[in-house]
Amino acid sequence: MSTWLFAALVLATGFERIAELVVSTRHARWSFARGGVESGRGHFPPMVVLHTGLLLACLVEVLAADRPFVPALGWPMLVLVLAAQGLRWWCITALGPQWNTRVIVVPGLTLVARGPYRWLRHPNYVVVVLEGFALPLVHTAWVTALAFTVLNAVLLLGFRLPAENRALAALSRPSTLPQRSGTAPR
């Protein structure tokens, strides 16, 4: 894969993020119109910076450090990136209007227990973790992969998950299905 194709992949990922933000904004309006309450506002700006920084750092590292494309690493990582995108949109579809990039919970709703939420409490975070190391490693940007993974773990484990879990505790659980998450990151 040439550097230009990698840049196109990163750019396409950026456009996908814009599509997510459009959906998220629409869903946030839906939630607020139904009495939704936002939690964890303080960690959201650093999260945006981190995720934007991932895309920029991928390009900067590959160009500045002249990182090569190593097929034995790059192709499997590309498969993971594409699989992560599929899982991300499955999460968005499963949560419907309850999905957004912020932690907004509508009182009176139940936790979602369909799609990937049947098996995982926070499947969209699996997407973020996968993408955070796989996208840079498509073109051996290992410093970016390592830095994002560490910083994302701090943000996710120290701030995002605790805020989300506290907010979701207010939702009632489906009577016949296991407990699952009702919001997703990014």
Solvent accessible surface area in square Angstrom, and as a share of the most:
residue,aa,sasa,rsa
1,M,47,0.21
2,S,56,0.36
3,T,45,0.26
4,W,208,0.73
5,L,108,0.54
6,F,1,0.00
7,A,26,0.20
8,A,52,0.41
9,L,28,0.14
10,V,3,0.02
11,L,110,0.55
12,A,57,0.44
13,T,8,0.04
14,G,17,0.16
15,F,125,0.52
16,E,29,0.13
17,R,21,0.08
18,I,98,0.50
19,A,45,0.35
20,E,1,0.00
21,L,91,0.46
22,V,88,0.50
23,V,21,0.12
24,S,5,0.03
25,T,70,0.41
26,R,126,0.46
27,H,22,0.10
28,A,6,0.04
29,R,151,0.55
30,W,66,0.23
31,S,1,0.00
32,F,85,0.36
33,A,83,0.64
34,R,126,0.46
35,G,45,0.43
36,G,12,0.11
37,V,89,0.51
38,E,28,0.12
39,S,34,0.22
40,G,27,0.26
41,R,161,0.59
42,G,66,0.63
43,H,13,0.06
44,F,40,0.17
45,P,79,0.50
46,P,65,0.41
47,M,8,0.03
48,V,70,0.40
49,V,109,0.62
50,L,25,0.12
51,H,11,0.05
52,T,68,0.40
53,G,30,0.29
54,L,4,0.02
55,L,22,0.11
56,L,109,0.54
57,A,37,0.29
58,C,0,0.00
59,L,47,0.23
60,V,94,0.54
61,E,19,0.09
62,V,4,0.02
63,L,114,0.57
64,A,87,0.67
65,A,47,0.37
66,D,121,0.63
67,R,53,0.19
68,P,79,0.49
69,F,34,0.14
70,V,62,0.36
71,P,77,0.48
72,A,90,0.70
73,L,58,0.29
74,G,0,0.00
75,W,122,0.43
76,P,63,0.40
77,M,25,0.11
78,L,28,0.14
79,V,99,0.57
80,L,54,0.27
81,V,2,0.01
82,L,106,0.53
83,A,56,0.44
84,A,0,0.00
85,Q,31,0.14
86,G,45,0.43
87,L,37,0.18
88,R,0,0.00
89,W,82,0.29
90,W,108,0.38
91,C,0,0.00
92,I,9,0.04
93,T,101,0.59
94,A,7,0.05
95,L,1,0.00
96,G,18,0.18
97,P,54,0.34
98,Q,27,0.12
99,W,0,0.00
100,N,0,0.00
101,T,2,0.01
102,R,70,0.26
103,V,1,0.01
104,I,4,0.02
105,V,12,0.07
106,V,11,0.06
107,P,81,0.51
108,G,73,0.70
109,L,53,0.26
110,T,65,0.38
111,L,2,0.01
112,V,4,0.03
113,A,7,0.05
114,R,127,0.46
115,G,10,0.09
116,P,4,0.02
117,Y,0,0.00
118,R,105,0.38
119,W,153,0.54
120,L,79,0.39
121,R,64,0.23
122,H,28,0.12
123,P,0,0.00
124,N,1,0.01
125,Y,11,0.04
126,V,61,0.35
127,V,0,0.00
128,V,3,0.02
129,V,64,0.37
130,L,40,0.20
131,E,1,0.00
132,G,1,0.01
133,F,60,0.25
134,A,0,0.00
135,L,0,0.00
136,P,0,0.00
137,L,33,0.17
138,V,0,0.00
139,H,5,0.02
140,T,16,0.09
141,A,0,0.00
142,W,138,0.48
143,V,69,0.40
144,T,9,0.05
145,A,6,0.05
146,L,107,0.53
147,A,47,0.36
148,F,7,0.03
149,T,53,0.31
150,V,83,0.48
151,L,98,0.49
152,N,7,0.04
153,A,40,0.31
154,V,88,0.51
155,L,19,0.10
156,L,17,0.08
157,L,120,0.60
158,G,44,0.42
159,F,112,0.47
160,R,1,0.00
161,L,32,0.16
162,P,45,0.28
163,A,6,0.05
164,E,0,0.00
165,N,54,0.28
166,R,166,0.61
167,A,14,0.11
168,L,1,0.00
169,A,66,0.51
170,A,87,0.68
171,L,7,0.03
172,S,62,0.40
173,R,117,0.43
174,P,27,0.17
175,S,115,0.74
176,T,121,0.70
177,L,91,0.45
178,P,70,0.44
179,Q,62,0.27
180,R,37,0.13
181,S,0,0.00
182,G,1,0.01
183,T,3,0.02
184,A,0,0.00
185,P,3,0.02
186,R,17,0.06
